Amino acid sequence: MARAQRTVRTQGSVRGIGLHEGVPATLTVRPAPAGHGVVFVRGDLPGRPRVAARIESVREGDRRTALAGPDGAEVHTVEHFLACCLGLGLDNLEVELDGPECPGLDGSALGFARLLEELGASEQDAPRETLTPAGPFVVAPRPGASLSVTPAPGAGLSVAYTLDYGARFPGTQHAGLRVTPAAFLAEVAPARTFCHEHEIEALRAQGLGKGATAENTLVIGPRGVAEGALRFPDEFARHKLLDLLGDLFLLGADLDAHVAAWRSGHAANQALVRALQAPFAAAPTRPEDLASVALTHAQVRRILPHRYPFLLVDRVVEIDGFRRAVGLKNVSVNEPFFQGHYPGEPIMPGVLILEAMAQLAGILLLRKLEVSGRVPVLMSIDRVKFRRAVVPGDQIRLEAATIRLSGARGRVQCRSTVAGQLVAEARLNFALAEPPSA
């Protein structure tokens, strides 16, 4: 059921220095009617031009999210404020600025979140639109960055982010949460922006970072950051989650999905929002959408005898009788095998990719009624090829197609892809055996 749209009860302001422009700015929030959305008003410009916080308003901007109105008026570094709107469930606001950029405050969203909490929330007599992706998909707008989306009808939004600097500090970090106001306030809003010390000169040369100081930016030096400087051990990944949520607000609707990002920035996040708006990717939630996933994770557990950490199929999104099946495996940095398998540059073991394909093949074979109740036992593997590495943040699309199924024998052709690129393929031969007695 769609929730009611919400705005603030009263108005209030916060003031600070813009992180990139370095100009003092006051941000004033006022209530707005249902259907208004979040609209920025440039009170310092003639005619008080308005800029809507929608994906259509995005203009190119390095290291920040920048918006432009139809008359060319711009507002910069809006992502921290918009993340608060998403995290706290506020849909309709008028936000006046007396300069080109939102205040940077302490480099996090905490000051904005506290302001919005103080102003209170008021429900409005109109439903908030909710979008549910029509199916799982991956956006990979540039090499080395990707975002995967898995539908979660009726479950709300959950997000995960994998940050990966390789051998450089802070190395690899992973953060995730199911988005609720309480979780947002406690786990994401306080996370501050950051940059590496060696980037500062280049940023200044581009006219960026003019307002950045040690008080509002975590500066990573050759030895990392000072002891006790972090609010969370994984503050860098949490801040990337904050940026992701701010960009997702540009969708203009609530999202029922799990979004897993790997090394994405604002441009990649915004590419995902545009993909979600495409008719093939997203549609308003309807009752029939609730059956769009062929087998949930709970149903997979009831079929397969595997359990954590060896259950490697998260869900099955398509089954055509016992002829073909498509499943998904979301690869998290928290997978136990990453602790010992090339931990400095983690990649998923190839044998586990084969195991994931074999588990999907087992689900497919068990669809045939006359062998129901038997256990698929992998007997041999032919024509194995590995094409690329699987790393934290990837979503593996598993495909299995039955070549032959007769008596208690089965042969299945399997392949796996990430972002449309072939990862591995193999032909698996099974015996369908009686399960062992307890």
C-alpha positions as a printed NumPy array, in Angstrom:
array([[  0.   ,   0.   ,   0.   ],
       [  1.369,   3.413,  -0.989],
       [  2.214,   5.758,   1.848],
       [  0.944,   9.326,   2.074],
       [  3.097,  12.148,   0.745],
       [  4.779,  14.274,   3.421],
       [  6.104,  17.776,   3.943],
       [  7.462,  19.735,   6.928],
       [  5.187,  21.458,   9.457],
       [  7.011,  24.796,   9.556],
       [ 10.029,  26.567,   8.086],
       [ 13.629,  26.789,   9.254],
       [ 17.142,  27.553,   8.059],
       [ 20.738,  26.402,   8.295],
       [ 23.852,  28.312,   7.215],
       [ 27.36 ,  27.268,   6.217],
       [ 30.125,  27.384,   3.593],
       [ 29.741,  25.54 ,   0.3  ],
       [ 32.258,  22.701,  -0.019],
       [ 33.188,  23.446,  -3.625],
       [ 32.298,  27.084,  -4.302],
       [ 33.545,  28.211,  -0.886],
       [ 30.721,  30.771,  -0.672],
       [ 28.623,  31.268,   2.501],
       [ 25.071,  30.062,   1.933],
       [ 21.806,  29.938,   3.851],
       [ 19.389,  27.114,   3.071],
       [ 15.773,  27.731,   4.12 ],
       [ 13.184,  24.946,   4.061],
       [  9.445,  25.665,   3.77 ],
       [  6.363,  23.399,   3.508],
       [  5.025,  22.709,   0.008],
       [  1.717,  21.236,  -1.243],
       [  1.189,  17.628,  -2.339],
       [  2.619,  16.871,  -5.763],
       [  5.048,  19.796,  -5.553],
       [  8.21 ,  17.758,  -5.088],
       [ 11.436,  19.248,  -3.772],
       [ 12.137,  22.52 ,  -5.588],
       [ 15.17 ,  24.749,  -5.018],
       [ 14.648,  28.513,  -5.282],
       [ 17.603,  30.796,  -6.056],
       [ 16.526,  33.728,  -3.876],
       [ 19.697,  35.651,  -4.758],
       [ 18.885,  35.872,  -8.49 ],
       [ 16.406,  38.141, -10.287],
       [ 13.015,  36.519, -10.682],
       [ 13.843,  33.902,  -8.018],
       [ 14.314,  31.054, -10.548],
       [ 13.217,  27.571,  -9.534],
       [ 15.065,  24.275, -10.024],
       [ 13.21 ,  20.972,  -9.53 ],
       [ 15.047,  18.079,  -7.856],
       [ 14.405,  15.604, -10.679],
       [ 16.747,  13.61 , -12.872],
       [ 15.753,  15.788, -15.835],
       [ 17.425,  18.762, -14.097],
       [ 20.839,  17.121, -13.684],
       [ 23.789,  18.817, -15.341],
       [ 27.34 ,  17.522, -15.495],
       [ 29.23 ,  18.184, -12.283],
       [ 32.437,  16.601, -10.998],
       [ 32.422,  15.265,  -7.429],
       [ 28.9  ,  16.547,  -6.734],
       [ 25.307,  16.523,  -7.975],
       [ 24.398,  19.736,  -9.797],
       [ 20.941,  20.747, -11.051],
       [ 19.83 ,  23.403, -13.542],
       [ 16.406,  24.948, -14.168],
       [ 14.834,  25.73 , -17.55 ],
       [ 16.232,  29.285, -17.415],
       [ 19.766,  28.081, -16.673],
       [ 19.845,  28.82 , -12.936],
       [ 21.922,  26.187, -11.116],
       [ 22.213,  24.685,  -7.653],
       [ 25.212,  22.552,  -6.688],
       [ 26.068,  19.869,  -4.136],
       [ 22.445,  18.992,  -3.404],
       [ 23.064,  15.284,  -2.709],
       [ 23.422,  15.442,   1.091],
       [ 20.191,  17.398,   1.511],
       [ 18.286,  15.161,  -0.919],
       [ 19.559,  12.048,   0.879],
       [ 17.83 ,  13.404,   3.997],
       [ 14.603,  13.869,   2.042],
       [ 14.728,  10.216,   0.943],
       [ 15.933,   8.853,   4.275],
       [ 13.333,  10.757,   6.303],
       [ 10.505,  10.306,   3.809],
       [  9.893,  13.983,   2.899],
       [  8.505,  14.537,  -0.59 ],
       [  7.34 ,  18.141,  -0.961],
       [  9.566,  21.058,   0.064],
       [ 10.464,  24.523,  -1.12 ],
       [ 14.192,  25.015,  -0.488],
       [ 15.523,  28.541,  -0.866],
       [ 19.238,  29.251,  -1.323],
       [ 20.958,  32.633,  -1.347],
       [ 23.857,  31.294,  -3.386],
       [ 24.751,  28.64 ,  -5.967],
       [ 25.563,  25.803,  -3.566],
       [ 24.083,  24.066,  -0.525],
       [ 26.024,  24.623,   2.72 ],
       [ 28.637,  21.942,   3.338],
       [ 28.167,  22.01 ,   7.137],
       [ 30.464,  19.347,   8.652],
       [ 30.722,  17.378,   5.397],
       [ 27.89 ,  15.039,   6.356],
       [ 24.091,  15.25 ,   6.175],
       [ 23.632,  15.401,   9.94 ],
       [ 22.94 ,  19.143,  10.098],
       [ 20.266,  18.901,   7.397],
       [ 18.704,  15.862,   9.071],
       [ 18.525,  17.61 ,  12.441],
       [ 16.925,  20.672,  10.848],
       [ 14.26 ,  18.576,   9.104],
       [ 13.551,  16.653,  12.303],
       [ 13.103,  19.915,  14.204],
       [ 10.63 ,  21.186,  11.6  ],
       [  8.485,  18.053,  12.016],
       [  6.631,  16.105,   9.322],
       [  3.037,  16.414,   8.133],
       [  1.178,  13.819,   6.049],
       [ -0.717,  15.043,   3.004],
       [ -3.879,  13.859,   1.311],
       [ -2.168,  12.236,  -1.665],
       [ -0.334,   8.916,  -2.141],
       [  3.39 ,   8.758,  -2.853],
       [  4.12 ,   6.946,  -6.101],
       [  6.121,   3.738,  -5.681],
       [  8.162,   2.169,  -8.461],
       [  9.061,  -1.524,  -8.571],
       [ 11.545,  -2.648, -11.241],
       [  9.996,  -5.035, -13.735],
       [ 12.981,  -7.349, -13.286],
       [ 16.587,  -7.434, -12.138],
       [ 19.118,  -5.514, -14.173],
       [ 22.61 ,  -4.042, -14.002],
       [ 23.884,  -0.616, -15.018],
       [ 27.609,  -0.343, -15.772],
       [ 28.098,   3.123, -17.306],
       [ 31.901,   3.031, -17.067],
       [ 34.562,   0.337, -16.608],
       [ 35.108,  -0.579, -12.993],
       [ 31.743,   0.677, -11.695],
       [ 28.338,  -0.972, -11.64 ],
       [ 24.98 ,  -0.897,  -9.889],
       [ 22.62 ,  -3.857,  -9.744],
       [ 18.906,  -3.703,  -8.998],
       [ 16.77 ,  -6.551,  -7.699],
       [ 13.003,  -6.052,  -7.344],
       [ 11.598,  -6.213,  -3.817],
       [  7.835,  -5.726,  -4.214],
       [  6.313,  -4.346,  -1.04 ],
       [  9.623,  -4.486,   0.885],
       [ 10.819,  -0.904,   0.437],
       [ 14.362,   0.143,  -0.394],
       [ 17.606,  -1.437,   0.747],
       [ 21.018,  -0.338,  -0.467],
       [ 24.58 ,  -1.622,  -0.343],
       [ 27.829,  -0.021,  -1.423],
       [ 31.257,  -1.55 ,  -2.005],
       [ 34.154,   0.898,  -2.038],
       [ 37.398,  -0.49 ,  -3.472],
       [ 40.702,   1.389,  -3.535],
       [ 42.736,  -1.785,  -3.885],
       [ 45.955,  -1.625,  -1.872],
       [ 45.51 ,   2.096,  -1.089],
       [ 43.858,   3.244,   2.125],
       [ 40.979,   2.761,   2.905],
       [ 41.169,  -0.411,   0.804],
       [ 37.87 ,  -2.237,   0.392],
       [ 34.858,  -1.317,   2.509],
       [ 31.26 ,  -2.454,   2.369],
       [ 28.216,  -0.783,   3.916],
       [ 24.514,  -1.449,   3.585],
       [ 21.157,  -0.835,   5.193],
       [ 17.427,  -1.145,   4.798],
       [ 16.341,   2.464,   4.472],
       [ 14.205,   3.673,   7.369],
       [ 14.347,   7.08 ,   9.079],
       [ 15.945,   5.599,  12.196],
       [ 18.573,   3.647,  10.224],
       [ 19.356,   6.648,   8.03 ],
       [ 19.849,   8.973,  11.004],
       [ 22.029,   6.551,  12.951],
       [ 24.039,   4.839,  10.223],
       [ 24.374,   7.132,   7.203],
       [ 23.616,  10.8  ,   7.926],
       [ 26.758,  11.348,  10.098],
       [ 29.198,   9.98 ,   7.47 ],
       [ 31.436,  12.761,   6.094],
       [ 32.815,  13.499,   2.662],
       [ 36.44 ,  12.607,   1.965],
       [ 39.276,  12.946,  -0.503],
       [ 42.873,  11.784,  -0.837],
       [ 45.562,  14.332,  -0.061],
       [ 47.108,  13.948,  -3.512],
       [ 43.756,  14.956,  -5.129],
       [ 43.567,  18.381,  -3.493],
       [ 45.707,  20.26 ,  -6.017],
       [ 43.811,  18.805,  -8.979],
       [ 40.463,  19.687,  -7.38 ],
       [ 41.544,  23.257,  -6.729],
       [ 42.778,  23.527, -10.339],
       [ 39.253,  22.585, -11.457],
       [ 37.767,  25.27 ,  -9.219],
       [ 36.474,  22.701,  -6.728],
       [ 36.969,  22.172,  -3.014],
       [ 37.326,  25.909,  -2.249],
       [ 35.344,  25.509,   0.983],
       [ 36.829,  22.186,   2.06 ],
       [ 38.675,  22.214,   5.383],
       [ 39.84 ,  19.674,   7.941],
       [ 36.586,  20.42 ,   9.798],
       [ 34.284,  19.341,   6.943],
       [ 36.345,  16.848,   4.912],
       [ 38.203,  13.679,   5.839],
       [ 41.584,  14.048,   4.144],
       [ 43.347,  10.738,   3.532],
       [ 47.116,  11.021,   3.694],
       [ 49.819,   8.445,   2.901],
       [ 49.153,   6.781,   6.266],
       [ 45.381,   7.101,   6.185],
       [ 43.647,   9.386,   8.692],
       [ 44.515,  10.329,  12.232],
       [ 43.63 ,   7.868,  14.977],
       [ 40.172,   8.605,  16.345],
       [ 39.209,  10.779,  13.359],
       [ 36.509,   8.424,  12.039],
       [ 32.925,   8.304,  13.229],
       [ 32.605,   4.749,  11.844],
       [ 35.318,   2.276,  10.823],
       [ 33.655,   2.148,   7.392],
       [ 32.757,   5.863,   7.211],
       [ 34.03 ,   6.158,   3.631],
       [ 31.632,   3.487,   2.314],
       [ 28.789,   4.956,   4.395],
       [ 29.342,   8.364,   2.855],
       [ 29.12 ,   6.781,  -0.6  ],
       [ 25.775,   5.314,   0.495],
       [ 24.707,   8.833,   1.478],
       [ 25.563,  10.132,  -1.993],
       [ 23.714,   7.193,  -3.586],
       [ 20.549,   7.924,  -1.604],
       [ 20.705,  11.586,  -2.586],
       [ 20.907,  10.673,  -6.259],
       [ 18.114,   8.079,  -5.931],
       [ 15.788,  10.826,  -4.652],
       [ 15.944,  12.286,  -8.185],
       [ 13.734,   9.365,  -9.284],
       [ 10.745,  11.271,  -7.893],
       [  9.163,   8.173,  -6.338],
       [  9.757,   5.587,  -3.644],
       [ 11.576,   2.477,  -4.839],
       [ 10.829,  -1.125,  -3.857],
       [ 14.164,  -2.761,  -4.664],
       [ 17.601,  -3.744,  -3.45 ],
       [ 20.314,  -1.593,  -5.019],
       [ 23.912,  -2.822,  -4.803],
       [ 26.579,  -0.371,  -5.978],
       [ 30.224,  -1.13 ,  -6.648],
       [ 32.623,   1.808,  -7.001],
       [ 29.889,   4.07 ,  -8.365],
       [ 29.886,   7.876,  -8.255],
       [ 27.289,  10.509,  -9.009],
       [ 27.293,  10.004, -12.793],
       [ 26.805,   6.233, -12.428],
       [ 24.116,   6.712,  -9.771],
       [ 22.266,   9.08 , -12.08 ],
       [ 22.554,   6.626, -14.982],
       [ 20.778,   4.106, -12.751],
       [ 17.967,   6.579, -12.026],
       [ 17.474,   7.137, -15.757],
       [ 17.364,   3.37 , -16.316],
       [ 14.783,   2.988, -13.549],
       [ 12.586,   5.555, -15.28 ],
       [ 12.681,   3.643, -18.561],
       [  9.412,   1.767, -19.231],
       [ 11.118,  -1.631, -19.449],
       [ 12.809,  -1.217, -16.071],
       [ 10.22 ,   0.294, -13.751],
       [  6.484,   0.573, -13.456],
       [  4.065,   1.644, -10.716],
       [  3.55 ,  -1.151,  -8.199],
       [  0.491,  -3.277,  -8.936],
       [ -0.844,  -6.38 ,  -7.153],
       [  0.251,  -8.627, -10.005],
       [  3.846,  -7.413,  -9.596],
       [  4.027,  -9.252,  -6.277],
       [  4.379, -12.52 ,  -8.196],
       [  7.095, -11.228, -10.543],
       [  9.881, -13.232,  -8.861],
       [  9.684, -16.914,  -9.764],
       [ 11.333, -18.227,  -6.592],
       [ 12.226, -16.141,  -3.558],
       [ 15.269, -16.871,  -1.412],
       [ 13.034, -18.671,   1.105],
       [ 11.609, -20.893,  -1.651],
       [ 15.113, -21.653,  -2.939],
       [ 16.083, -22.813,   0.572],
       [ 13.109, -25.162,   0.637],
       [ 14.199, -26.77 ,  -2.638],
       [ 17.974, -27.029,  -2.202],
       [ 19.696, -28.838,   0.68 ],
       [ 22.409, -26.133,   0.911],
       [ 22.711, -23.519,   3.666],
       [ 24.979, -20.55 ,   4.44 ],
       [ 27.745, -20.148,   3.474],
       [ 27.231, -22.657,   0.659],
       [ 23.839, -21.602,  -0.693],
       [ 24.928, -19.585,  -3.719],
       [ 21.616, -18.806,  -5.449],
       [ 19.865, -15.768,  -3.971],
       [ 16.713, -16.06 ,  -6.026],
       [ 15.327, -17.457,  -9.279],
       [ 13.798, -14.828, -11.538],
       [ 12.673, -17.023, -14.431],
       [ 11.717, -20.688, -14.863],
       [ 10.385, -22.262, -18.044],
       [  9.154, -25.695, -16.939],
       [ 12.226, -27.904, -16.511],
       [ 13.817, -26.549, -19.697],
       [ 15.399, -23.249, -18.62 ],
       [ 16.023, -21.202, -15.47 ],
       [ 17.615, -17.849, -14.667],
       [ 18.908, -17.029, -11.185],
       [ 20.865, -14.317,  -9.396],
       [ 23.802, -14.291,  -7.013],
       [ 24.684, -10.934,  -5.4  ],
       [ 28.373, -10.998,  -4.502],
       [ 29.045,  -9.081,  -1.285],
       [ 32.461,  -8.161,   0.083],
       [ 31.335,  -9.945,   3.257],
       [ 31.375, -13.355,   1.534],
       [ 33.481, -15.632,   3.776],
       [ 35.697, -16.836,   0.931],
       [ 37.047, -13.299,   0.315],
       [ 38.85 , -13.431,   3.661],
       [ 41.349, -15.946,   2.307],
       [ 41.085, -15.846,  -1.506],
       [ 43.341, -13.026,  -2.687],
       [ 42.201, -10.777,   0.202],
       [ 44.227,  -7.839,  -1.089],
       [ 42.443,  -7.959,  -4.458],
       [ 39.405, -10.184,  -3.797],
       [ 37.957, -12.309,  -6.59 ],
       [ 35.357, -15.051,  -6.333],
       [ 36.82 , -18.568,  -6.7  ],
       [ 35.934, -20.072, -10.064],
       [ 34.863, -23.352,  -8.473],
       [ 32.195, -21.457,  -6.519],
       [ 30.871, -19.889,  -9.713],
       [ 30.576, -23.44 , -11.034],
       [ 28.834, -24.449,  -7.79 ],
       [ 26.33 , -21.592,  -8.149],
       [ 25.523, -22.725, -11.702],
       [ 25.196, -26.313, -10.486],
       [ 22.739, -25.272,  -7.768],
       [ 20.555, -23.459, -10.292],
       [ 20.745, -26.51 , -12.572],
       [ 19.629, -28.676,  -9.647],
       [ 16.565, -26.481,  -9.109],
       [ 15.775, -26.788, -12.808],
       [ 16.051, -30.594, -12.864],
       [ 13.859, -30.983,  -9.794],
       [ 11.008, -29.288, -11.655],
       [ 10.278, -32.545, -13.47 ],
       [  7.617, -34.35 , -11.485],
       [  8.849, -37.902, -11.925],
       [ 12.16 , -37.086, -10.271],
       [ 10.642, -34.886,  -7.558],
       [ 12.082, -35.671,  -4.155],
       [ 15.44 , -36.801,  -5.507],
       [ 18.702, -34.943,  -5.003],
       [ 20.786, -33.836,  -8.011],
       [ 24.333, -35.113,  -7.585],
       [ 26.973, -33.567,  -9.816],
       [ 28.838, -36.35 , -11.594],
       [ 31.051, -34.587, -14.154],
       [ 31.79 , -31.214, -15.725],
       [ 32.666, -30.675, -19.383],
       [ 33.679, -27.731, -21.572],
       [ 34.515, -25.386, -18.697],
       [ 35.657, -21.868, -19.633],
       [ 36.271, -18.841, -17.398],
       [ 36.156, -15.458, -19.126],
       [ 36.466, -12.747, -16.427],
       [ 36.838, -12.293, -12.68 ],
       [ 33.909, -11.757, -10.314],
       [ 34.577,  -9.166,  -7.615],
       [ 32.686,  -7.687,  -4.642],
       [ 29.656,  -5.706,  -5.773],
       [ 28.996,  -7.825,  -8.875],
       [ 25.635,  -9.445,  -9.497],
       [ 25.995, -12.771, -11.291],
       [ 23.198, -13.718, -13.662],
       [ 23.08 , -17.516, -13.763],
       [ 21.471, -19.36 , -16.678],
       [ 20.774, -23.074, -16.974],
       [ 19.244, -24.89 , -19.967],
       [ 18.4  , -28.612, -19.985],
       [ 20.084, -30.49 , -22.828],
       [ 18.908, -33.977, -21.883],
       [ 16.848, -35.439, -19.047],
       [ 16.089, -39.128, -19.051],
       [ 15.584, -41.58 , -16.199],
       [ 17.861, -40.562, -13.366],
       [ 20.358, -38.656, -15.499],
       [ 20.451, -35.027, -16.538],
       [ 22.701, -32.83 , -18.644],
       [ 22.519, -29.042, -18.357],
       [ 24.307, -26.252, -20.215],
       [ 25.111, -23.376, -17.854],
       [ 26.517, -19.893, -18.265],
       [ 27.008, -16.905, -15.976],
       [ 27.326, -13.227, -16.817],
       [ 27.995,  -9.941, -15.027],
       [ 26.653,  -6.745, -16.594],
       [ 26.113,  -8.647, -19.846],
       [ 29.704,  -9.939, -20.005],
       [ 30.318, -13.685, -19.997],
       [ 31.971, -14.871, -16.776],
       [ 31.927, -18.66 , -17.109],
       [ 30.246, -21.494, -18.968],
       [ 30.166, -25.263, -18.517],
       [ 28.193, -28.417, -19.282],
       [ 27.146, -30.237, -16.112],
       [ 26.156, -33.891, -15.863],
       [ 23.977, -35.033, -12.943],
       [ 22.688, -38.199, -11.355],
       [ 19.329, -37.756,  -9.658],
       [ 19.672, -39.82 ,  -6.506],
       [ 17.456, -40.683,  -3.58 ],
       [ 18.225, -38.383,  -0.638],
       [ 20.247, -40.005,   2.162],
       [ 18.192, -41.23 ,   5.091],
       [ 18.38 , -39.212,   8.329]])
